[in-house]
Amino acid sequence: MTTLIRKATPADLLAALPALIGRDPLGSVVLIGFRGKRTHGVLRFDLPKGGYKRFTATAVGTFCRIPDVDDVVPVICTDAPAAAHDELMSTLIRRFRQAGFGVRDALVLGADGWGSHLDPDRRVHPIAEVEAAATRLDLEPPTPIPDRVPRADDVSCRRMRDEMAWLRERVDEGDLDELDALDDVPFLAENALSGDGAARDALLLFALQSAPVRDLVMLQWAFGLELGDALWSADTCAGIEARKVYADADSLAAELMLGRGPAPDTSRIDAARRVLTGLIGLAADDDRPAPLCMLAWLTWALGRGSEAGAYIDEALAIAPEYSMGHLLDTIFSTGTMPDWVFTSPQTAT
């Protein structure tokens, strides 16, 4: 996260929220962390409908994981009147103070205006003040989170369906000569990541329908080819060498899936997200859940939980019983974020 705000007025903070969290803040609780005079991390949660004690315990506990934060500004953004969530804000303030944080301000942006919960007069200011601050700050608006990964053109989608059907026929008939590239999935996946595998989109999408391959490729794209080689069951020369480094690769993979361990390579994740978005756009519905779950996890690994949740929603809408979708939905719905998100100033949404 590169947006820094110094000496900001409350209206400035509210105006900067879309840039800080990368999305429209409506329906959110946003926790802005400060180290000294600078913003130093931002968390976003869906505005709870109830269960305030449980929610605030989770939110404050997650906030505590951000290193070197002194103060906090909790913000509630709602389409209800500004005073509608007084109980939630009071509970947040109390919990933060009990945890030892200074509450620099506590802001609410509602349908009728904005205000500070710490203002003894509880004045409601016009939204025009926030709009004026947004114009003055001139921050780039966030890219909206799509409800669905867009389809490619009809001709390309039809070609992908035909190629996937042909590959499945080869398997059914035992004609595996055309599938030689699957003898070394890590190599195939790495070529796709580097942009050299565009002609083998169908083969890659076909391979990802296997759960072990799906998880291997996802982790390899995040953490490197050597981990993929170590996880690949075939005794390739590269795999044998990689297992000398990753002697317990399977246990490490399980920890990484839960967000525990070293930070991934964000440049690789960015490239992987582009590859997956392209594959999903070409894929028939039945072939979408696997790459959608991969896209969701890789997005979550960047600290973008809200966007990740949208991809899981799409996967489960297609395949309600898809086990990987349910696993990730469980992780995301608790507000859990990867450990590595908290090792440097971040925005977790």
SEDO-182300 format. One record per residue (C-alpha): x, y, z; residue in one letter. Coordinates in steps of 0.5 Angstrom, whole numbers, plus 2048, in hexadecimal, padded with zeros to 3 digits. Last residue first. Layout:
BEGIN
XYZa...
This chain:
BEGIN
7ED7F4805t7F47F4808a7F87FA806t8007F9808q8057FC80Cp80A7F780Ds80A7F0810t8037F0811f8017ED80Av8067E780Bw8017E4811d7FC7E380Cp7F57E680Dm7EF7E3811t7E97E7811g7E57E1813t7E17E180Cs7E87E0808f7EA7DA80Ci7E37D680Bt7E27D9804d7E97D6802l7E77CF805l7E07CF802h7E37D17FBg7E87CC7FBm7E37C77FDs7DF7C87F7y7D77C77F9e7D47CD7F7p7D77CC7F0a7D67D27EBi7D37D77F1a7D97D47F5l7DE7D77F0a7DB7DD7EFe7DB7DE7F7d7E27DC7F7i7E47E27F2y7E07E77F6a7E37E57FDg7EA7E67FAa7E87ED7F8e7E67EE7FFs7EC7EB802g7F27EF7FEr7F87EE803g7FC7EB7FDl7FB7E47FFa7F47E57FFw7F57E77F7t7F97E07F6l7F37DC7FAw7EE7DF7F6a7F17DE7EFl7F37D77F1m7EB7D67F3c7E97D97EDl7EE7D47E9p7EB7CE7ECa7E47D17ECp7E47D37E4r7E47CC7E0d7DD7CB7E1d7DB7D27DFd7DF7D17D8a7E57D47D8a7E87DA7D4l7E77E07D9g7EA7DB7DFi7F07DA7DBl7F17E17DAg7F07E37E1t7F47DD7E3l7FA7E07DFv7FA7E77E1r7F97E47E8r7FF7E07E8a8037E77E5a8017EB7EBd8037E57F0i80A7E47EDr80B7EC7EEs8087EB7F5t80D7E57F7d80A7E27FDp80C7E4804a80F7DE809p80A7DA80Dg8037D980Fr7FE7DC80Ag7F97D580Bl7FC7D3804m8037D4806l8027CF80Ce7FF7CA808a8057CB803a80A7CA808l8087C480Bs8087C1804d80F7C4802a8127C0808d8197C0805a8187C6801y8207C8800v8227C17FEk81B7C07FBr81D7C57F6a8227C07F4e81E7BA7F3i8197BE7EFg81D7C27EAa8207BB7E8c8197B87E8t8167B37ECd80F7B57EBa80B7B77F1s80B7BE7F0w80B7C27F7l8137C37F7a8137C57EFd80D7CA7F1g8117CD7F7l8177CE7F2e8137D17EDl8117D77F2g80D7DA7F8f8077DC7F5a8067D97EEw8097D27F1q8047D37F7l7FE7D37F2m8017CE7EDv8027C97F3l7FB7CA7F5d7F77C97EEr7FC7C37EDv7F97C07F3p7F27C27F2a7F27BF7EAs7EE7C47E6q7F57C87E6l7F77C37E0a7F27C57DBf7F37CC7DCl7FA7CB7DBl7F97C77D5l7F47CC7D2a7F87D27D3d7FE7CE7CFr7FF7D47CAa8007D97CFa8067D57D2g80B7DA7D2d8087E07D6g80D7DF7DCs8077DC7E0l8057D77DBa80C7D57DAn80D7D47E1e8067D07E1a8097CB7DCl80F7CA7E0f80C7C97E6p8077C47E3v80D7BF7E0d80A7B97DEd8047BD7DCl8087BF7D5a8077B87D3d7FF7B97D2l7FF7B87CBe8027B17CBd7FC7AF7D0l7F87AB7CCd7F47A77D1g7ED7A87CEe7EA7AC7D4d7F17B07D5v7F17B27CDr7E97B47CDe7EA7B87D3r7F07BC7CFl7EB7BD7C9w7E57C07CEa7EA7C57D1m7EC7C77CAe7E57C87C7d7E37CC7CEr7E97D07CDm7E87D17C5r7E07D37C7r7E37D87CCc7E87DB7C7s7E27DC7C2v7DD7DF7C7d7E27E47CAd7E57E47D1a7E07E47D7r7E17E97DCp7E37E67E3v7DC7E77E7r7DA7EC7ECd7E07F17EAp7E37F57F0i7E37FC7EEp7EA7FF7ECt7EC8047F1p7EB80C7F0p7F280F7EFe7F38147F5l7F281C7F3d7F381E7FAl7EF8257F9r7E98217F5t7E981C7FBa7E9822800a7E38257FCa7DF81E7FCe7E081E804v7DE825805e7D8823801a7D681E805i7D382380Ap7D5823811h7D181F817v7D382281Er7D481D823r7D4823829d7DA81F82Dp7DE81E826d7E1817827l7DC813823h7DE81881Ds7D981A818g7D7819811w7D181A80Dg7CA81880Cd7CB811809a7D180F80Dg7D881080El7DA80F815v7E1811818l7E580F81Ea7EB813820d7F2812822r7F080C827v7F780B82Ag7F880382Af7F97FF831g7F57F9830a7F07FC835q7EF803831r7EE7FF82Af7E97FB82Er7E5801830r7E580482Ai7E37FE826l7DD7FE82Bt7DB80582As7DB804823m7D77FE823l7D2801827e7D2808823d7D080481Dh7CA80881Ba7CC80F81Da7CF811816a7C880F812p7C880880Ea7CC807808d7D280680Ct7D980780Cc7DC806813i7E3808815v7E880681Ap7EE80B81Bv7F480781Ev7FA809822d801806824d80280181Ev8097FE81Ed8077F881Bp8007F6819i7FE7F081Cr7FA7F4821c7F57F581Cf7F37EE81Bt7F27EE823g7EE7F5822v7EA7F281Da7E87EB820t7E77EE826a7E27F3823t7DE7EE81Ff7DD7EA825r7DB7EF829k7D77F2824y7D37EC822g7CE7F081Eg7CD7F2816k7D57F3815p7D87F8811l7DC7F480Cd7E47F480Ef7E97F980Cr7F07F980Fl7F57FF80Ev7FD7FF80Fg802805811h7FE80C810t803811812r804816818k80781181Dg80580A81Br7FE80A819f7F9805817g7F3806813i7ED801815l7E8801810v7E17FE812v7DD7FD80Bs7D67FD808g7D8803803l7E0803803p7E08037FBd7E77FF7F9r7EE7FF7FAg7EF800801i7F3806802l7F08097FBa7E98087FDp7EA80B804l7EE811802a7E8816802a7E6813809l7ED81580Bl7ED81C808d7E681D80Ba7E981C812p7EF820811t7F681D80Fa7FC820812k80081A80Er7FD815809i801810806l7FE80C800t8038077FEt800800800m
